[in-house]
C-alpha cells in the first residue's frame, strides 16, 4: 500500500510543481550569491581604481609640473640674456619649490638626438639620486633640472594624497619613490620585479591582491605604466584591504546558508506533509476497504435474500402446476386409461425437469421451450387436438436466458382461462419481439372460477422484478390476449 501511495505521490503534478519551485528557489539563491560576489569584486575594483588613479595622477602632475617649468624657462631664456636670467630664475624657483636642487645649461650630447620634448632620467651625483629633466634649447645646449629624490619624497608627503593609499614609483628595479624614504634608491622586491617585467611587455593596468611589506597588511596593488618620451616608470598605488570583499563574501555566504536552511526547512515541512498525507491516505484506504467489506457483506446478504425469495416463489409454482396437471389426469383416467397412462409418464418426465431446475434461477430459452412443448402435447391429449400452436423462434433467440417454468406458465394460462371447443379452438402463437418473448391467443375468456387467485402470474412478475428492471406486460388488443416477458442476456 505504501508503495502505491509513493508511486501516486511521484506521479502527482503537485509533487513535481513543488520540486520545480524548490529548484527555482535554490537556483535563485545560487544566482544571487554569485551576483553579490561579482558585484563585490566589481565595486572593490572600481573603488581601488578610482583611489589609485587619483593618487597616481597627483604625482604625475608633479612630474609634469617640472616639465612645464623647463618649458617656461626655455621661453624666458630665448628672450633674455641666458646666464644672468637663468641665475635669477633658479633662485626664484628654488624659493617656491625646495625640491628642485639646481637648474643648469649643459652641452647637448652628440649621440643624443635633438628633441623638442622633455627628457627624463635618473641621475646619480655624489651617491645621491636625482630626477634629471632635460630640454634642448638648441642643437648644442640643453636645459637641465635636478630634483633630489628625498626632497621629492618630502614634497609628496605634503601633497593632498589620500591616506587610504600609498604610492611607489619603480624604474629598472629601483624605487624612485617610496613612502619609506629609506627604500628610495633601493632594489625592489623580487615579486615586484616580476610584475614590472610583465607590465613592460603587457602595458595594461592591473589590480593584484597581495601583502604589503611596508604596512604588513593585505593590500590591493594597482599597477600603472607611465610613459614619457624616453622612460617607462611603473606607478603602484597600494590600498589596504579593509575586508570589504571578505565582508561582502561573508554576507553572500550567510545568505546562501539562510537559503539552504530555508530549503531544508521546506523539505522538512514538505516531508512531514507527505508523511501525514500518507498516513491519512492509508487511513482513508482502510476506511474505504472497511466500507467495501460492509457493502460486500450487504450485497451478499441481499443476494441471499434474493435467492431465498426466488426459491420461495419457485416453491409456489410446483403445487400450482401439480394441481392443474392432476386435474387433467383425473379427467383422462375416466375417458382413456392408456392415454392417461401416457399422460402420467409424460407428467413424471416434466416433473423430473422441474426438479432438475430446482437450484437454477435462469435457463436457456431452448430448454424452457422443450419443456413447454411437452406440456402442450399433454394438453392436446386432454383437449383432443382442440389446441393449435405456432412457434416461430430463431436459433439465435434460443440462446438467450429465461426464467424456468415461465413460458409454460403463459401457455397454461391461455388454456386455463380460454373457452375451448370444436367450433372455437384455442390458437396459441409464440414468437420473439425485440428482447421479449410474446405469447398470444384468441381472446375467448371463460367465466372466472371462484377459486381463481392469479398466483402464477403474480409470482412470475415478482421473479422478473428481482432479476431485471424490464417489466412484463399483459394486454388485450383486437380480440387477442398478449403476454410479453423479457429475455435475459
C-alpha positions as CSV (number, residue, x, y, z in Angstrom):
1,X,0.0,0.0,0.0
2,X,2.8,2.4,0.9
3,X,4.5,1.7,-2.4
4,X,1.3,2.5,-4.2
5,X,1.0,5.8,-2.3
6,X,4.6,6.6,-3.0
7,X,4.0,6.0,-6.7
8,X,0.9,8.1,-6.5
9,X,3.0,11.0,-5.0
10,X,5.7,10.8,-7.7
11,X,3.0,10.8,-10.4
12,X,1.2,13.8,-8.9
13,X,1.6,17.1,-10.7
14,X,1.7,18.9,-7.3
15,X,4.8,17.0,-6.3
16,X,6.7,17.9,-9.5
17,X,5.5,21.6,-9.2
18,X,6.9,21.6,-5.6
19,X,10.2,20.2,-6.8
20,X,10.3,22.7,-9.6
21,X,9.7,25.6,-7.2
22,X,12.3,24.2,-4.9
23,X,14.9,24.0,-7.7
24,X,14.0,27.6,-8.8
25,X,14.5,28.8,-5.2
26,X,17.8,27.1,-5.0
27,X,19.0,28.4,-8.4
28,X,17.8,31.9,-7.4
29,X,19.8,31.7,-4.1
30,X,22.8,30.5,-6.0
31,X,22.4,33.2,-8.6
32,X,22.0,35.9,-6.0
33,X,25.0,34.6,-4.1
34,X,27.2,34.7,-7.3
35,X,25.8,38.1,-8.3
36,X,26.7,39.5,-4.8
37,X,30.2,38.1,-5.2
38,X,30.7,39.6,-8.6
39,X,29.2,42.9,-7.5
40,X,31.6,42.9,-4.6
41,X,34.6,42.3,-6.8
42,X,33.4,44.9,-9.3
43,X,32.8,47.5,-6.6
44,X,36.1,46.9,-4.9
45,X,37.8,47.1,-8.3
46,X,36.1,50.4,-9.1
47,X,36.9,51.9,-5.7
48,X,40.5,50.7,-5.9
49,X,40.9,52.1,-9.5
50,X,39.4,55.5,-8.6
51,X,41.5,56.0,-5.5
52,X,44.7,54.7,-7.2
53,X,44.3,56.8,-10.3
54,X,43.5,59.9,-8.2
55,X,46.7,59.5,-6.1
56,X,48.9,58.5,-9.1
57,X,47.6,61.5,-11.0
58,X,48.7,63.8,-8.2
59,X,52.3,62.6,-8.6
60,X,52.1,62.5,-12.4
61,X,51.0,66.2,-12.2
62,X,54.0,66.9,-10.0
63,X,56.4,65.4,-12.6
64,X,54.6,67.2,-15.4
65,X,55.0,70.4,-13.4
66,X,58.8,70.1,-13.7
67,X,58.4,69.6,-17.4
68,X,56.3,72.8,-17.6
69,X,58.8,74.8,-15.6
70,X,61.6,73.7,-18.0
71,X,59.5,74.8,-21.0
72,X,58.7,78.1,-19.3
73,X,62.4,78.7,-18.5
74,X,63.3,77.9,-22.1
75,X,61.0,80.6,-23.4
76,X,62.3,83.2,-20.9
77,X,65.9,82.4,-21.8
78,X,65.3,82.7,-25.6
79,X,64.2,86.3,-25.0
80,X,66.8,87.4,-22.4
81,X,70.5,87.0,-21.5
82,X,70.9,83.4,-20.7
83,X,73.4,83.4,-17.8
84,X,72.0,86.3,-15.8
85,X,68.4,85.4,-16.4
86,X,69.0,81.7,-15.6
87,X,70.5,82.6,-12.2
88,X,67.6,84.7,-11.3
89,X,65.1,82.0,-12.3
90,X,66.9,79.4,-10.3
91,X,66.8,81.4,-7.1
92,X,63.2,82.3,-7.6
93,X,62.1,78.7,-8.5
94,X,64.0,77.1,-5.6
95,X,62.3,79.5,-3.2
96,X,58.9,78.4,-4.5
97,X,59.9,74.7,-4.8
98,X,62.7,73.5,-2.5
99,X,62.6,70.0,-4.1
100,X,64.5,71.5,-7.1
101,X,68.3,71.2,-6.4
102,X,69.6,73.1,-9.4
103,X,68.8,74.3,-13.0
104,X,71.8,74.4,-15.4
105,X,72.7,74.7,-19.0
106,X,74.7,71.8,-20.3
107,X,76.1,70.9,-23.7
108,X,73.9,68.6,-25.7
109,X,75.5,65.2,-26.1
110,X,76.3,64.4,-29.8
111,X,74.8,60.9,-29.7
112,X,71.6,62.2,-28.1
113,X,69.1,63.2,-30.7
114,X,67.7,66.6,-30.7
115,X,64.2,66.5,-29.3
116,X,61.6,69.2,-28.6
117,X,60.2,67.2,-25.6
118,X,61.5,66.9,-22.0
119,X,63.9,64.0,-21.4
120,X,63.7,62.2,-18.1
121,X,66.3,60.1,-16.5
122,X,67.8,59.1,-13.1
123,X,71.0,60.9,-12.3
124,X,73.5,59.8,-9.6
125,X,75.7,62.5,-8.1
126,X,77.8,62.0,-5.1
127,X,75.8,58.9,-4.2
128,X,72.6,60.8,-4.3
129,X,69.8,60.1,-6.8
130,X,68.1,62.8,-8.7
131,X,65.4,63.1,-11.2
132,X,67.0,64.8,-14.2
133,X,64.7,66.6,-16.6
134,X,66.4,67.8,-19.8
135,X,65.0,70.1,-22.5
136,X,67.1,71.0,-25.6
137,X,67.4,74.8,-26.0
138,X,69.1,74.4,-29.4
139,X,71.2,71.8,-31.1
140,X,74.2,72.3,-28.9
141,X,72.7,73.1,-25.4
142,X,70.2,71.7,-23.1
143,X,68.5,73.0,-20.0
144,X,68.7,70.5,-17.1
145,X,66.6,70.5,-13.9
146,X,67.7,68.3,-11.0
147,X,65.2,67.1,-8.3
148,X,66.6,65.3,-5.3
149,X,64.6,62.1,-4.7
150,X,64.5,62.7,-0.9
151,X,63.2,66.2,-1.5
152,X,60.7,64.9,-3.9
153,X,59.6,62.5,-1.2
154,X,59.1,65.4,1.2
155,X,57.0,67.3,-1.4
156,X,54.8,64.2,-2.0
157,X,54.3,63.8,1.8
158,X,53.0,67.4,1.9
159,X,50.7,66.8,-1.1
160,X,46.9,66.1,-0.7
161,X,47.2,62.4,-1.3
162,X,44.5,60.3,0.3
163,X,45.6,58.5,3.4
164,X,43.9,55.3,2.2
165,X,46.7,54.6,-0.3
166,X,50.4,55.0,-0.7
167,X,52.3,55.3,-3.9
168,X,55.6,53.8,-5.2
169,X,57.5,54.6,-8.4
170,X,59.7,51.9,-9.9
171,X,62.2,52.2,-12.7
172,X,64.6,49.4,-13.8
173,X,64.1,47.6,-10.5
174,X,64.8,50.6,-8.3
175,X,62.4,52.5,-6.0
176,X,62.3,56.1,-7.3
177,X,59.7,56.9,-4.7
178,X,58.5,55.0,-1.6
179,X,56.7,56.3,1.5
180,X,59.6,54.8,3.5
181,X,62.4,57.2,2.4
182,X,65.0,54.5,3.4
183,X,63.9,52.4,0.5
184,X,64.3,55.2,-2.1
185,X,67.1,54.1,-4.4
186,X,67.0,50.5,-3.2
187,X,66.3,47.4,-5.2
188,X,62.6,46.4,-5.3
189,X,61.2,43.0,-4.2
190,X,61.6,40.1,-6.5
191,X,57.8,39.8,-6.7
192,X,57.5,43.5,-7.9
193,X,60.4,42.9,-10.3
194,X,58.4,40.1,-11.9
195,X,55.3,42.4,-12.1
196,X,57.5,45.2,-13.7
197,X,58.8,42.8,-16.4
198,X,55.3,41.6,-17.1
199,X,53.8,45.0,-17.4
200,X,56.6,46.3,-19.6
201,X,55.7,43.6,-22.0
202,X,51.9,43.9,-21.5
203,X,51.2,47.6,-20.8
204,X,47.8,47.2,-19.1
205,X,46.5,48.5,-15.8
206,X,46.4,45.6,-13.3
207,X,45.0,45.1,-9.8
208,X,46.6,42.4,-7.6
209,X,45.6,41.3,-4.1
210,X,48.9,40.9,-2.2
211,X,50.6,41.7,1.1
212,X,52.5,44.9,1.7
213,X,55.9,44.6,3.4
214,X,55.5,48.3,4.3
215,X,52.2,48.0,6.1
216,X,52.4,44.3,6.9
217,X,48.8,44.0,5.8
218,X,47.0,42.6,2.8
219,X,46.6,45.3,0.2
220,X,45.1,45.8,-3.3
221,X,48.1,46.9,-5.5
222,X,47.2,48.9,-8.6
223,X,49.9,48.9,-11.2
224,X,50.0,51.5,-13.9
225,X,52.7,52.1,-16.5
226,X,53.6,55.7,-17.2
227,X,55.4,56.5,-20.4
228,X,57.5,59.7,-21.0
229,X,59.5,60.5,-24.1
230,X,62.3,58.1,-23.2
231,X,61.3,56.3,-20.0
232,X,58.7,53.9,-18.7
233,X,58.1,54.3,-15.0
234,X,55.9,51.9,-13.1
235,X,53.5,53.6,-10.7
236,X,51.9,51.4,-8.0
237,X,49.1,52.5,-5.6
238,X,48.6,50.3,-2.6
239,X,45.2,50.3,-0.8
240,X,44.8,48.4,2.5
241,X,42.4,45.5,2.1
242,X,39.9,46.5,4.7
243,X,38.0,43.3,4.3
244,X,35.2,44.8,2.2
245,X,35.1,42.0,-0.2
246,X,35.5,39.5,2.6
247,X,32.6,41.1,4.4
248,X,30.5,41.0,1.3
249,X,31.6,37.5,0.7
250,X,30.6,36.6,4.2
251,X,27.2,38.3,3.7
252,X,26.7,36.3,0.5
253,X,27.7,33.1,2.2
254,X,25.3,33.9,5.1
255,X,22.6,34.5,2.6
256,X,23.4,31.2,0.9
257,X,23.3,29.4,4.3
258,X,20.0,31.0,5.1
259,X,18.7,30.0,1.7
260,X,19.9,26.4,2.3
261,X,18.3,26.4,5.7
262,X,15.0,27.7,4.2
263,X,15.2,24.9,1.6
264,X,15.9,22.4,4.3
265,X,13.0,23.7,6.3
266,X,10.8,23.5,3.3
267,X,12.0,19.9,2.7
268,X,11.3,19.0,6.3
269,X,7.8,20.6,6.2
270,X,7.1,19.0,2.8
271,X,8.3,15.6,4.1
272,X,6.2,15.9,7.2
273,X,3.2,16.9,5.0
274,X,3.9,13.9,2.7
275,X,4.2,11.6,5.8
276,X,0.9,12.9,7.2
277,X,-0.7,12.6,3.8
278,X,0.5,9.0,3.5
279,X,-0.9,8.2,6.9
280,X,-4.2,9.9,6.0
281,X,-4.3,8.1,2.7
282,X,-3.7,4.8,4.4
283,X,-6.4,5.6,6.9
284,X,-8.8,6.5,4.1
285,X,-7.9,3.3,2.2
286,X,-8.6,1.3,5.4
287,X,-11.9,3.1,5.8
288,X,-12.7,2.5,2.2
289,X,-11.8,-1.1,2.5
290,X,-14.0,-1.5,5.5
291,X,-16.8,0.2,3.7
292,X,-16.3,-2.1,0.7
293,X,-16.4,-5.1,3.0
294,X,-19.6,-3.8,4.5
295,X,-21.0,-3.2,1.1
296,X,-19.9,-6.7,0.0
297,X,-21.5,-8.3,3.1
298,X,-24.6,-6.2,2.4
299,X,-24.6,-7.4,-1.3
300,X,-24.1,-11.0,-0.2
301,X,-26.9,-10.6,2.2
302,X,-29.1,-9.1,-0.5
303,X,-28.2,-11.9,-2.9
304,X,-29.0,-14.4,-0.2
305,X,-32.4,-12.8,0.3
306,X,-33.0,-12.7,-3.4
307,X,-32.1,-16.4,-3.7
308,X,-34.4,-17.1,-0.8
309,X,-37.2,-15.1,-2.3
310,X,-36.8,-16.8,-5.7
311,X,-36.8,-20.2,-4.0
312,X,-39.9,-19.3,-2.1
313,X,-41.6,-18.1,-5.3
314,X,-40.5,-21.1,-7.3
315,X,-41.7,-23.4,-4.5
316,X,-45.2,-21.8,-5.0
317,X,-45.2,-22.9,-8.7
318,X,-44.8,-26.6,-8.2
319,X,-48.0,-27.2,-6.2
320,X,-49.9,-24.9,-8.6
321,X,-48.7,-26.8,-11.7
322,X,-49.2,-30.1,-10.0
323,X,-52.8,-29.2,-9.0
324,X,-53.7,-28.3,-12.6
325,X,-51.9,-31.4,-14.0
326,X,-53.6,-33.8,-11.6
327,X,-56.9,-32.3,-12.6
328,X,-56.2,-33.0,-16.2
329,X,-55.0,-36.6,-15.3
330,X,-58.2,-37.2,-13.4
331,X,-60.3,-36.3,-16.5
332,X,-58.2,-38.6,-18.8
333,X,-58.4,-41.6,-16.4
334,X,-62.2,-41.6,-16.7
335,X,-62.0,-41.4,-20.5
336,X,-59.0,-43.5,-21.7
337,X,-56.7,-45.4,-19.4
338,X,-53.9,-45.9,-22.0
339,X,-53.8,-42.2,-22.8
340,X,-54.0,-41.5,-19.1
341,X,-51.0,-43.8,-18.5
342,X,-49.0,-42.0,-21.3
343,X,-50.1,-38.7,-19.7
344,X,-48.8,-39.8,-16.3
345,X,-45.4,-40.9,-17.7
346,X,-45.0,-37.6,-19.6
347,X,-46.1,-35.7,-16.4
348,X,-43.4,-37.5,-14.4
349,X,-40.8,-36.5,-17.0
350,X,-42.0,-32.9,-16.8
351,X,-41.5,-33.0,-13.0
352,X,-38.1,-34.5,-13.4
353,X,-37.2,-31.4,-15.5
354,X,-38.7,-29.2,-12.7
355,X,-36.7,-30.9,-10.1
356,X,-33.5,-30.6,-12.2
357,X,-34.0,-26.8,-12.4
358,X,-34.7,-26.5,-8.7
359,X,-31.4,-24.8,-7.9
360,X,-31.3,-22.7,-11.1
361,X,-32.6,-19.1,-11.3
362,X,-32.5,-19.0,-15.1
363,X,-32.4,-21.4,-18.0
364,X,-31.9,-21.2,-21.8
365,X,-34.9,-20.4,-23.9
366,X,-34.2,-23.7,-25.8
367,X,-34.6,-25.7,-22.6
368,X,-37.7,-23.9,-21.5
369,X,-39.2,-24.2,-25.0
370,X,-38.7,-28.0,-25.0
371,X,-40.4,-28.3,-21.6
372,X,-43.3,-26.1,-22.8
373,X,-43.7,-28.2,-26.0
374,X,-44.0,-31.3,-23.9
375,X,-46.6,-29.6,-21.7
376,X,-48.6,-28.5,-24.8
377,X,-48.5,-32.1,-26.1
378,X,-50.1,-33.3,-22.8
379,X,-52.8,-30.6,-23.1
380,X,-53.5,-31.6,-26.7
381,X,-54.2,-35.1,-25.4
382,X,-56.6,-33.7,-22.9
383,X,-58.4,-31.4,-25.3
384,X,-58.4,-33.8,-28.3
385,X,-56.4,-31.6,-30.5
386,X,-58.6,-28.5,-30.0
387,X,-55.4,-26.5,-29.4
388,X,-53.4,-25.1,-32.3
389,X,-49.9,-23.8,-31.7
390,X,-47.5,-21.8,-33.9
391,X,-43.9,-21.3,-32.7
392,X,-41.5,-19.0,-34.7
393,X,-38.2,-18.6,-32.9
394,X,-34.8,-18.3,-34.5
395,X,-31.7,-20.3,-33.4
396,X,-30.1,-17.1,-32.1
397,X,-33.0,-16.3,-29.9
398,X,-32.9,-19.7,-28.3
399,X,-29.5,-19.0,-26.8
400,X,-31.0,-16.2,-24.6
401,X,-32.0,-16.9,-21.0
402,X,-35.4,-17.0,-19.4
403,X,-36.9,-17.9,-16.0
404,X,-37.7,-21.6,-15.6
405,X,-41.4,-22.5,-15.9
406,X,-42.2,-19.0,-17.2
407,X,-43.1,-19.8,-20.8
408,X,-45.0,-22.9,-19.7
409,X,-47.0,-20.8,-17.3
410,X,-48.1,-18.4,-20.0
411,X,-49.3,-21.3,-22.2
412,X,-51.0,-22.8,-19.2
413,X,-52.9,-19.5,-18.6
414,X,-54.0,-19.5,-22.2
415,X,-55.5,-22.9,-21.8
416,X,-56.9,-22.3,-18.3
417,X,-58.7,-19.1,-19.0
418,X,-60.0,-19.6,-22.6
419,X,-63.1,-21.4,-23.8
420,X,-62.1,-24.3,-25.9
421,X,-64.5,-26.2,-28.2
422,X,-64.6,-27.8,-31.6
423,X,-66.2,-24.6,-33.0
424,X,-63.8,-22.3,-31.1
425,X,-60.4,-24.0,-30.8
426,X,-57.6,-22.2,-28.9
427,X,-54.9,-20.6,-31.1
428,X,-51.6,-20.1,-29.4
429,X,-48.7,-18.3,-31.0
430,X,-45.2,-18.0,-29.6
431,X,-42.6,-15.6,-31.2
432,X,-39.9,-13.0,-30.4
433,X,-40.4,-9.2,-30.5
434,X,-37.2,-7.3,-29.8
435,X,-35.9,-8.5,-26.5
436,X,-39.2,-10.0,-25.4
437,X,-40.9,-13.4,-25.8
438,X,-44.6,-12.9,-26.8
439,X,-47.3,-15.5,-26.2
440,X,-50.7,-14.6,-27.8
441,X,-54.1,-16.4,-28.0
442,X,-57.5,-15.6,-29.3
443,X,-59.4,-13.9,-26.6
444,X,-62.4,-16.0,-25.6
445,X,-62.4,-15.9,-21.8
446,X,-64.2,-18.4,-19.6
447,X,-66.3,-17.4,-16.8
448,X,-64.0,-16.9,-13.9
449,X,-64.0,-19.6,-11.2
450,X,-64.5,-18.6,-7.6
451,X,-61.2,-20.2,-6.7
452,X,-59.2,-18.1,-9.2
453,X,-56.2,-16.4,-7.4
454,X,-53.8,-15.3,-10.2
455,X,-50.9,-16.6,-8.1
456,X,-48.9,-17.9,-11.1
457,X,-48.8,-14.5,-12.9
458,X,-48.1,-12.6,-9.7
459,X,-45.1,-14.9,-8.9
460,X,-43.8,-14.5,-12.5
461,X,-43.9,-10.7,-12.2
462,X,-42.1,-10.8,-8.8
463,X,-39.4,-13.2,-10.1
464,X,-38.7,-10.9,-13.0
465,X,-38.6,-7.8,-10.9
466,X,-35.9,-9.3,-8.8
467,X,-33.6,-10.0,-11.8
468,X,-34.3,-7.1,-14.2
469,X,-35.9,-3.7,-14.4
470,X,-37.7,-4.6,-17.6
471,X,-41.3,-5.3,-16.8
472,X,-43.6,-8.0,-18.0
473,X,-46.7,-6.7,-19.9
474,X,-50.2,-8.2,-20.4
475,X,-52.9,-6.7,-22.5
476,X,-56.0,-7.4,-24.7
477,X,-56.0,-5.9,-28.2
478,X,-58.0,-6.6,-31.4
479,X,-59.5,-9.8,-30.0
480,X,-56.2,-11.3,-28.8
481,X,-54.6,-11.6,-25.4
482,X,-50.8,-10.6,-25.4
483,X,-48.4,-11.7,-22.7
484,X,-44.8,-10.4,-23.0
485,X,-41.9,-11.4,-20.8
486,X,-38.3,-10.1,-21.2
487,X,-35.3,-12.2,-22.4
488,X,-32.3,-12.2,-20.1
489,X,-28.7,-11.9,-21.5
